[in-house]
Amino acid sequence: MEIRLRNLRRNYGELHAVDDVSLDIPSNTVYGIIGRSGAGKSTLVRLVSMLEKPDNGEVYYDDKRVDDLSRDELIQERRKIGMIFQNFNLFSSRNAAENIAYPMEICHMDKAYIRQRTEELLELVGLAGRGNAAISTLSGGQKQRVAIARALAVKPAILFCDEATSALDPQTTRSILALIKEIQKKMNLTVVMITHQMEVVRDACDRVAVLDSGHIVEEGAVSDIFSAPKSAVTKDFLSSLTTVQESVVRWSKEGGHYTLRFRGSKTDEPIISTVSRSTGAIFNIRAAGVQSVEDEELGVMITDIGPDPQTAAAAVAMLRENGVTVEEEA
Amino acid sequence: MNTMITLVLEATRQTIVMVFLSTIFSMILGFPIGVLLHVTGSEEHGGIIPHPVFCNIISRIVNILRSFPFLILMIVLMPLSRLIIGTSIGTMATVIPLSIAAAPFVARVIESALKEVDPGVVQAAKAMGSSNWQIIYKVLIPEALPSLVSGVTLTIINLIGYSAMAGAIGGGGLGDLAIRYGYQRFRPSYMVAAVVIIIVMVELIQFVGDRISSRLIAKR
């Protein structure tokens, strides 16, 4: 299902939590919405998932407007979407299977069907045979798997993930993201993933929107955003990623006035040597690495360029001509 | 000695009847009010149908009733007993004021038990398309069950205390026995017997309540 947002606005008193947001979330994709805490992403997901009504603007699922529904219509429409949360929000009074059965129970589905569907879902999320487990006996990753199964019980067309991996360790995060991607393909879901972790966007999303103080500052395919980030917020997210990312090696904490980003085929070419030879520039490489985004290789290099500003400028110009994104630190 | 045993047994029976019936009636009255207090409360605390004005009015009424000294409330409510069961004296007649007096307490106990339910869980239930009614009986009450059991235990123990006081104004039961025989006729053995039985009852209820509550928690 395609989701369209038109000029969404939501204020809390003086605070513009979501300020004039318009987005098209295409059908059958994993769509990331990234922002720092307080950027308005939680409010945005509450607006898009019909948990809250906007002060202004419209939300469409395909061609159906869903932000102005009556109470009963709202309940019916909510039964067609799935949602998972940072804290899992499972019912502690129910075991794993009963948690998964809940959304079907409230729609008054047939008991035998519920039982059969619950088994299927446990199998799908890799928890076959654990239906009787009490929630408190499950690990974080297993809890999120139960939550995913519960969200998918009514065969929704949209799955909202609100910081779904923020409470999990890196390894579990990867396995949950892999599961979400797998399910997305299998069920042709539209997945909307709210996060503050660039790793999540890199590992799971096809497209991404960057949110900052209630505005969308950047939007596009993940590989484009990673290779040529435009806004300061995006660059900031990417830099936090490169320092924590084990694939980037940093040799020196000093210097590094230029950040070069290479994409795709460019990572294979000896472009630095070519530029160095033809302009006479000297590269002092401080950190470098290659990341894999959506099966595309992206190179990142933090470097100083010398020996003098003119040569450096010439080198930067030549790099840009060759399709390398160059960011200069002030 | 034999008369004493007969009297004590009869008084114990009366107390049990009073406490049992008034527990049931005060629950019937107080439980819905407690649920209403919670669901109309603010959204941050897990209220699903926030309605500040309504919530405030109920809350005030509950507070006023709770701040009444119990004995006075009993006396005020006596005409009501006469209206409903024809008399204002005796065990059955005390059940009505006891139930009404305990109801606001029950409402607060239920409200605070429901407040312990994680608002995130309620939000998840809402996002899945639960109706308000489904949230109450399929999520809030089952999730709060261990606390609700503790609350009921507390209510019963409170009612044992209240019923002893009710005895003073003609309700019968162990409190009545202690005052009429123990105090007014200078028979300390009656006083001791009444007090010991009340202590045993309270201990027993507390023990059973704690057991059920911790069983429920252990299963999770």
Interface residues (C-beta under 8 A of the other chain):
Chain A: S49 L51 I75 Q76 E77 R78 R79 K80 I81 M83 F85 N87 N89 L90 F91 S92 S93 R94 Y102 P103 E105 I106 C107 A134 I135 S136 R150 V154 F160
Chain B: D118 G120 V121 Q123 A124 A125 K126 A127 M128 G129 S130 S131 Q134 K138 V139 P142 E143 L145 K219 R220
